[in-house]
Amino acid sequence: MNAILQSPQARFEPLTLPHLDAVLQVEQQAYAHPWMRENFCDSLKSGYQAQLLLADATLLGYFVAMKGVDEVHLLN
């Protein structure tokens, strides 16, 4: 009997308000000066690109970026 183990595929999904609790947990552990919930909420309201990197339900990473002319500024 051969068992094939498949690892979860990583995928990007939009960061939305329901994801903020998980993102804030990482933020608090990863940074000396973490973003607050309001920073994320303001960024989402402003229309900045915000994405999660997930494997199944596991949060692998995230980013918030602001598009400029011919460039992108990584905000977080």
N, C-alpha and C positions, 0 to 999 in steps of 0.2 A: 504494500500500500504506500503510495507516494503522496505526501502532503505538501502542497505548495503554499508557502506563507507569503502573503502579500502585505506589504507595508502600505499604510494609508497614503493617498496621493495628496500632496500639498496643493492648495488652491488659494487664490485671492478672492475675497468678498468685500463689499463695501462696509466700512465701519459705520455703524448706526448707533443711536442712543442706547438700545438694549445691550450692546456690547461693552458699554463704558465701564461697568463694574470690573470685568475681567481685565480690561486694558489698564485701569487705574491700579489694580493690584500689581501688575508688572511695573508700571510707572513708579510706584512708591518704592519698590525694591531695587530698581535699576538706576535711579538718579538721585543725586544729592539735592537737586532742586527740581522735583517732578512737576509736570503740568497738573493743574487742578481740573476738576470736572468742568468748570466754567470755560477753561481754555479750549477743551475739546468741543464743548457745545458751541462756543463762538466760531470755531473753525468750521464745524459742520454747517452752521447757519450761513456762513460766508461763502459756502460752496467750494471750499478747498477739497482737493482730492484726499480721501482718507480710506485706506484699505487695511484689511486684516490678512495675514497669512495663516491659514488653518490646515491642519491634518485631522480629518474627521472633526471632532469637537475641540481638539487641542489647539490653543492659541500659540503659534510659533513666533509671530511678530506682527508689527503694525507700523504704519507711517502716516503722516499728514504732510501734504506738500501744496505749495502755492505755485500755480503756473504763471510765468511771466512771458515777456516777449523773447522767444527763442531760448528760453531757459526754464528751469523748475527750481524752486527753493524748497529744500527739505526743512520743514519746520520742526518735526518731531519724528 
